[in-house]
Amino acid sequence: MVREVVRLKVEDIDTERMMIHIRQGKGRNDRYTILSEVALKALRKYAAIEKQSDWLFPTFLCYTFIGRVDRFKIYTRVTWT
């Protein structure tokens, strides 16, 4: 879910185990999910162009509701840059 993605911190990405730690996701439960090579490559590209922060997507944290346009911007910035 987009809500889970925008709340990811850099520390939630475990590149050694290729896992992502989702905090307080569906049902307010923590869980792990698989980090694919393609996703890791995209995240590294994104990190190379964004300012360093504790959050992966710091500019989206101030919004309570993330609309379709914002989801598209996140997807576009990660996959096409």
CORLIN-V960691 format. One record per residue. N is the residue number from 1. RES is the residue in one small letter. PSI is psi in degrees with one decimal (none if undefined). Layout:
n->(N,N)
res->(RES,RES)
psi->(PSI,PSI)
This chain:
n->(1,2,3,4,5,6,7,8,9,10,11,12,13,14,15,16,17,18,19,20,21,22,23,24,25,26,27,28,29,30,31,32,33,34,35,36,37,38,39,40,41,42,43,44,45,46,47,48,49,50,51,52,53,54,55,56,57,58,59,60,61,62,63,64,65,66,67,68,69,70,71,72,73,74,75,76,77,78,79,80,81)
res->(m,v,r,e,v,v,r,l,k,v,e,d,i,d,t,e,r,m,m,i,h,i,r,q,g,k,g,r,n,d,r,y,t,i,l,s,e,v,a,l,k,a,l,r,k,y,a,a,i,e,k,q,s,d,w,l,f,p,t,f,l,c,y,t,f,i,g,r,v,d,r,f,k,i,y,t,r,v,t,w,t)
psi->(150.1,-38.4,-38.5,-38.5,-45.0,-14.5,10.1,139.6,159.5,-39.5,-14.6,-10.7,114.0,97.1,-22.6,-44.5,-6.2,51.3,154.5,129.8,113.3,119.1,131.6,51.4,-142.1,133.7,14.8,32.4,145.5,147.3,168.7,148.0,163.3,139.6,113.1,161.8,-39.5,-45.1,-40.8,-43.3,-42.8,-41.5,-37.8,-38.7,-45.7,-44.8,-30.3,-26.1,-15.1,154.2,145.4,136.8,167.4,-28.3,144.5,-40.0,70.1,-29.2,-18.3,-3.5,-24.5,-8.7,131.0,-38.7,130.6,117.2,179.3,-42.0,-43.7,-39.1,-40.1,-40.4,-43.3,-49.2,-46.4,-44.1,-35.5,-40.9,-23.9,2.9,none)
